[in-house]
Amino acid sequence: MKRELKDHDIKSLLVSIRPEHVINILNGDKTLELRKSVPKDFKGWVYIYCSKGQSLYWSYEFSKYFVDDKPAYNIKGTSSNVKLLSGKVVARFYFDEFTFLKYGRWVNHKAYDWNYRGCDDEHLDTFQKLCLTEKQVTDYGDHEKLYAWHIKNFKVLEPMQLSDFYSQIQIKKDWLEYKNRCGDFTPLSEQQYFKHYYRNPDKVSITKAPQRYQFVYVKEKENE
């Protein structure tokens, strides 16, 4: 009988996003995430790390991350119901689709113009879903190719630490060394090696947030 895969069995992505963009995602306003690349042949969970640029808090006393009709952003207070999200992994979404944005000379309103809007302003709706202005997109893209990742099956998590994730890079490195030691006969695949040797290893815990994104495994919880 085939065992159902759990989160800690599946390779995922960890991305670092600034607090001002995280708050728009949490509020449901931002349904696309702009990136300069996409992971090749990857479909799966993407975990959102809220960077430490500005302090972002979540109050359990109000729904949808609003306090007094304003986003719970830079809240000051010491209430036990207020939780700091900056520097934590706060949510995840499923990635299997993206919209390609190309800087080019497009026909808009019967005139040619260099921009990311596309022909006949086809991407104006994309900018709204990104919660970005055209200037912000242009400044970020700097005339290079851009990719708007679609945020699907979004779920807010109980805030997690970076140490709750395994570094897939370190696991790959250790497995290759193990494979070389075994020669032509390799007893364990990379996945089997991971399951057999990596249950609670501190040496493969992530300690630094990725600049772009990083392949990871979620650590198995003791009660699973």
Phi, psi and omega in degrees: 000129183285129180280137178290133180289137176255171184305320185286352177269348192249132176291130182234181176244145172242123180240148178257126182229140181291149184305321182294337176270327177299319182298324178291327176291315181297326180281351181085004180280326183258111182246005175227143178241123186275130180220160179267001178202169175229146177291130184291129175056033180248134169223126181166195184283139174242121180264134185261117173263123179274114184292172188263016183302316177221156184279121179244127182240156175236127177257126178287349184284344183230150181272158176054030173060033177246141174229122182053043179065016177236147178303144180285074186234124184059040178289137177255131179159164183239017181301143179293344180269004178254129184237132178286130180256337180299136181080014180232160170271117195247344184197174175212160174214164181263131181250121172208011183205146175214158175251128183273129178243123181241132175281120183203180179263104187248156174275117178226121180056043176066019177224152179272142182207140176273121182189180174262001185289335182083180182292131180056036175057037185296339185257010177299322177294327177296319179300319179297319180288339175277346187059041180228149174278166178299322179296319178297319178295316181295316180296319180291316184287327179051043177073004179269169178292143178231156182226124178262107181285132179279127180270110183237155178048046184292138180218127174282134183252156164297125187312132182247156176268159175300329181291353176278004183235146173272147173276113180293331179297315181293321179298316179299316180298314181295321181293321179295321176296318178297318180297319179295323179294327183280345181072219183291332182260111180250106184298324187238138172287171179301318180294318179294321178298317179300311183295325185282320189256339187245093175249307177223050184274120179294331187290344178250009176289144179280133181242347183227135180292144180289150176290318178247279174208163184215138175284134184217168166238143176279135180293141179289133178280150186298330183270005179276000000 
